[in-house]
C-alpha cells in the first residue's frame, strides 16, 4: 500500500508532462505555419535602374561655301590684243613725262573719264569720222566739267598704239607753243594749233581717262581722252 500513491503520482506527472509537450509542439507548429503563409509582408525588390538614352549628338557644323569672288574690273578703253593695264600705263606715261618736263604734277587715271571717253569714241567710230572731221562732244563736255582731246589716224594698228598717236599728233604741238594762251583747232602742219598739247600739261588738271576704237568705215583708229578739271582757258597752261 505504501507504493500505490507513488505510482499514482508518477502517472499524473507523466500525464502533465505529456500535455505540456503537446502544447509546446502545437504552438511551434502554428507559428511555423504562419511564417510559411507569409503573414509578414516581404518588400518587392527595387526596380532596376534604367540608363537614360544618350542625348542626341549636336548637328555637324557646316562651313558655308566661300563667297563668290567679285568680277575683275575691266578698264574702259583697251581694245584688240592690248591689255587694259598696258593701255592705261602707256597713256599715263606719255602724259606724265610731258608734265614732268614743265614741272606740273602727274595725272591719275579715272574710270569715270574713261567711261565717258568710251561713249564718245564709239559714237565717232560708228559715224563717218575722218581725221579732220572728228568733232568734240560739245553738247556734254560743259555739263560734265571735262576737257577733251581727239586723235584719228589710219590705217588701224593691231594692237592700237595710243602712246604713239599722242606723241606724233598732240605732243608734237609743243614745237609750236611759245608761251601765252593756247590756240585750239584741228592739228595740221603749219596750223600753229597747240591746244592738244596745252591740255596735256594744264597745271590744274588732275585726272585723265581715255578710250580707243576702230572705225571700219574710214579704216582708222580713233582715240578720245577726257580730262578733269578741264584746261585750255585763256591763260598760259602753267
Backbone torsions as a table, in degrees:
resi	resn	phi	psi	omega
1	UNK	NA	-26.5	-178.4
2	UNK	-65.1	-35.2	-173.9
3	UNK	-83.3	-15.1	-176.8
4	UNK	-66.4	-44.8	178.4
5	UNK	-63.0	-37.6	179.2
6	UNK	-63.0	-39.0	-179.7
7	UNK	-65.6	-40.7	179.3
8	UNK	-63.5	-42.7	-179.2
9	UNK	-62.9	-38.5	-179.7
10	UNK	-66.5	-40.6	178.5
11	UNK	-61.9	-44.8	178.8
12	UNK	-60.4	-40.2	-179.1
13	UNK	-62.5	-43.7	179.1
14	UNK	-62.4	-37.3	-178.0
15	UNK	-65.6	-46.9	-179.4
16	UNK	-62.6	-43.4	-179.0
17	UNK	-61.3	-39.6	179.0
18	UNK	-64.7	-42.8	178.5
19	UNK	-59.7	-46.1	-179.0
20	UNK	-61.6	-41.7	-178.8
21	UNK	-64.0	-41.0	178.0
22	UNK	-63.0	-38.8	179.8
23	UNK	-64.2	-43.3	-179.7
24	UNK	-63.5	-42.3	-179.5
25	UNK	-65.1	-39.4	179.3
26	UNK	-63.0	-43.8	-179.8
27	UNK	-63.1	-42.4	-179.0
28	UNK	-65.0	-40.5	-179.8
29	UNK	-64.0	-42.1	179.9
30	UNK	-63.0	-42.5	-179.2
31	UNK	-64.4	-40.7	178.7
32	UNK	-64.5	-35.7	178.7
33	UNK	-65.5	-41.4	179.0
34	UNK	-61.2	-43.0	-179.0
35	UNK	-63.2	-41.8	-179.0
36	UNK	-70.1	-25.4	179.9
37	UNK	-77.1	-7.0	178.6
38	UNK	79.0	34.7	178.4
39	UNK	-59.3	-32.4	174.6
40	UNK	-86.3	131.4	-176.1
41	UNK	-76.1	125.2	178.2
42	UNK	-92.5	126.5	-179.1
43	UNK	-70.0	138.8	177.2
44	UNK	-67.8	145.7	178.8
45	UNK	-62.1	147.0	-178.7
46	UNK	-63.6	143.8	-179.9
47	UNK	-61.4	149.3	179.3
48	UNK	-64.3	140.5	179.6
49	UNK	-74.6	124.6	-180.0
50	UNK	-91.8	135.7	176.2
51	UNK	-85.9	119.7	-178.8
52	UNK	-62.3	147.3	178.7
53	UNK	-62.5	149.0	-179.7
54	UNK	-63.9	148.3	178.0
55	UNK	-63.7	147.8	-179.4
56	UNK	-61.5	138.7	-179.8
57	UNK	-65.8	141.0	178.2
58	UNK	-63.9	148.0	-179.2
59	UNK	-62.0	146.5	179.6
60	UNK	-63.3	141.4	178.8
61	UNK	-78.1	123.5	179.9
62	UNK	-94.4	134.1	176.2
63	UNK	-85.3	119.2	-178.6
64	UNK	-62.3	148.7	179.0
65	UNK	-63.9	148.9	179.9
66	UNK	-64.4	146.3	178.8
67	UNK	-62.8	146.9	-179.8
68	UNK	-64.4	140.0	179.7
69	UNK	-65.1	139.2	178.7
70	UNK	-65.1	149.7	179.9
71	UNK	-64.4	146.0	179.8
72	UNK	-66.2	143.3	178.5
73	UNK	-81.0	125.2	-179.6
74	UNK	-102.7	125.3	-179.4
75	UNK	-70.9	131.6	179.3
76	UNK	-67.3	136.4	168.6
77	UNK	116.9	-28.5	-179.6
78	UNK	-66.4	141.7	-176.5
79	UNK	-137.2	162.7	178.3
80	UNK	53.0	-125.9	-174.5
81	UNK	-95.7	0.9	-177.0
82	UNK	-81.7	133.4	179.8
83	UNK	-74.6	158.6	178.9
84	UNK	-60.0	-43.5	-177.6
85	UNK	-63.4	-42.2	179.7
86	UNK	-63.8	-40.4	179.8
87	UNK	-60.6	-50.6	-178.9
88	UNK	-62.9	-49.0	-174.9
89	UNK	-64.1	-37.7	-179.2
90	UNK	-67.0	-38.8	-180.0
91	UNK	-71.0	-44.0	178.1
92	UNK	-61.9	-39.0	-176.5
93	UNK	-63.2	-47.8	-176.7
94	UNK	-68.5	-36.8	176.4
95	UNK	-67.2	-49.0	-174.1
96	UNK	-71.4	-27.6	172.7
97	UNK	-65.7	-40.2	178.5
98	UNK	-67.4	-37.3	179.9
99	UNK	-70.9	-40.4	178.8
100	UNK	-62.5	-32.3	-178.5
101	UNK	-65.9	-22.9	179.0
102	UNK	-113.4	7.6	172.4
103	UNK	79.9	31.5	176.3
104	UNK	-113.3	154.1	-175.0
105	UNK	-63.8	156.2	-179.0
106	UNK	-73.6	158.5	173.7
107	UNK	-77.9	158.3	164.7
108	UNK	-115.8	156.0	-179.1
109	UNK	-83.9	139.2	179.2
110	UNK	-121.6	121.1	176.1
111	UNK	-66.8	-33.0	177.9
112	UNK	-63.7	-46.0	178.5
113	UNK	-65.1	-38.4	178.6
114	UNK	-62.9	-39.5	178.8
115	UNK	-66.0	-40.7	177.9
116	UNK	-65.5	-40.4	177.7
117	UNK	-63.5	-38.5	-179.4
118	UNK	-63.5	-41.7	178.9
119	UNK	-58.9	-43.6	-176.1
120	UNK	-76.2	-39.8	-177.5
121	UNK	-67.3	-34.0	177.1
122	UNK	-68.0	-34.2	174.7
123	UNK	-64.5	-45.4	-179.8
124	UNK	-63.6	-40.6	-179.0
125	UNK	-66.4	-28.7	179.9
126	UNK	-81.8	-13.0	178.3
127	UNK	-101.1	176.7	176.7
128	UNK	-90.2	89.6	-172.4
129	UNK	-114.1	104.1	176.6
130	UNK	-87.9	164.5	-175.6
131	UNK	-51.0	-35.0	-178.2
132	UNK	-96.8	5.1	-177.2
133	UNK	-123.0	6.2	177.1
134	UNK	-77.4	113.0	-171.9
135	UNK	-94.0	160.2	177.0
136	UNK	-79.4	157.8	179.5
137	UNK	-83.7	66.7	-174.8
138	UNK	-65.5	-21.3	-179.3
139	UNK	-69.5	-30.5	-172.3
140	UNK	-116.8	-18.3	-174.1
141	UNK	-60.3	-43.0	-179.1
142	UNK	-64.6	-42.8	179.6
143	UNK	-65.3	-40.0	-178.7
144	UNK	-77.0	-19.0	-177.1
145	UNK	70.5	43.9	-175.8
146	UNK	-127.7	149.7	168.4
147	UNK	-98.4	168.1	-174.4
148	UNK	-149.9	137.1	168.2
149	UNK	-121.3	141.6	179.0
150	UNK	-128.5	133.9	173.0
151	UNK	-127.7	141.2	-178.9
152	UNK	-138.2	122.1	-178.0
153	UNK	-147.0	150.4	179.2
154	UNK	-145.9	168.1	-0.7
155	UNK	-71.9	163.7	-177.6
156	UNK	-63.4	149.4	179.0
157	UNK	-107.5	147.7	176.9
158	UNK	-125.2	110.5	-6.0
159	UNK	-74.2	165.3	177.3
160	UNK	-59.0	155.5	-178.4
161	UNK	-119.8	73.4	-176.2
162	UNK	-62.3	-38.0	-179.0
163	UNK	-64.0	-40.0	179.3
164	UNK	-66.2	-38.7	178.3
165	UNK	-63.1	-43.1	-178.6
166	UNK	-64.4	-46.1	-177.6
167	UNK	-65.0	-41.2	-174.3
168	UNK	-75.6	-29.8	-174.2
169	UNK	-106.2	-56.2	-174.0
170	UNK	-81.4	-48.8	-175.6
171	UNK	-67.6	-25.6	179.1
172	UNK	-64.1	-20.7	178.9
173	UNK	-66.9	-14.5	178.8
174	UNK	-58.2	-31.2	-179.9
175	UNK	-65.7	-21.9	-179.4
176	UNK	-99.4	-3.2	-177.9
177	UNK	-93.7	125.8	-178.2
178	UNK	-129.0	30.6	179.1
179	UNK	97.6	167.8	179.2
180	UNK	84.6	-174.8	179.7
181	UNK	-64.3	155.8	179.4
182	UNK	-74.1	158.8	170.5
183	UNK	-112.4	131.1	-174.6
184	UNK	-111.3	162.9	179.6
185	UNK	146.0	-161.9	-179.0
186	UNK	-87.8	130.5	-179.6
187	UNK	-72.1	115.7	176.9
188	UNK	-142.8	150.4	179.0
189	UNK	-54.5	128.3	177.9
190	UNK	80.7	-0.5	-177.3
191	UNK	-77.9	-20.3	179.9
192	UNK	71.6	19.3	179.0
193	UNK	-76.0	134.6	-179.3
194	UNK	-130.2	1.1	-171.9
195	UNK	-65.9	-29.5	177.0
196	UNK	-67.4	-43.7	179.4
197	UNK	-66.6	-44.0	-177.2
198	UNK	-65.9	-32.5	174.5
199	UNK	-66.1	-35.9	178.1
200	UNK	-60.4	-34.7	-173.3
201	UNK	-112.9	14.8	-177.9
202	UNK	-62.7	128.3	-166.9
203	UNK	-72.1	-22.3	-179.7
204	UNK	-97.1	-5.0	175.6
205	UNK	-77.7	135.7	-173.4
206	UNK	-117.7	-25.4	-171.9
207	UNK	-135.3	155.1	-179.4
208	UNK	-141.2	150.5	172.4
209	UNK	-153.0	134.9	-172.7
210	UNK	-132.6	164.3	174.6
211	UNK	-150.8	153.0	-178.9
212	UNK	-133.1	147.7	179.3
213	UNK	-148.7	158.3	179.4
214	UNK	-107.6	129.6	177.0
215	UNK	-95.7	113.3	178.4
216	UNK	-70.5	-29.3	-177.1
217	UNK	-70.6	-31.9	-179.8
218	UNK	-111.0	1.0	177.9
219	UNK	53.4	54.5	-177.4
220	UNK	-148.2	158.8	171.6
221	UNK	-95.0	138.9	178.5
222	UNK	-120.5	127.7	178.1
223	UNK	-115.4	129.4	174.6
224	UNK	-122.1	129.3	173.3
225	UNK	-120.2	137.0	176.2
226	UNK	-111.0	147.0	-174.5
227	UNK	-130.9	144.3	178.2
228	UNK	-146.3	135.6	-15.1
229	UNK	-61.9	158.0	-177.2
230	UNK	-70.8	160.7	176.8
231	UNK	-117.2	-153.9	176.8
232	UNK	63.9	40.5	168.9
233	UNK	-83.1	166.8	-177.9
234	UNK	-74.9	68.6	175.7
235	UNK	-159.4	168.5	176.4
236	UNK	-65.6	150.5	-175.1
237	UNK	-74.0	-19.4	-178.9
238	UNK	-157.2	NA	NA
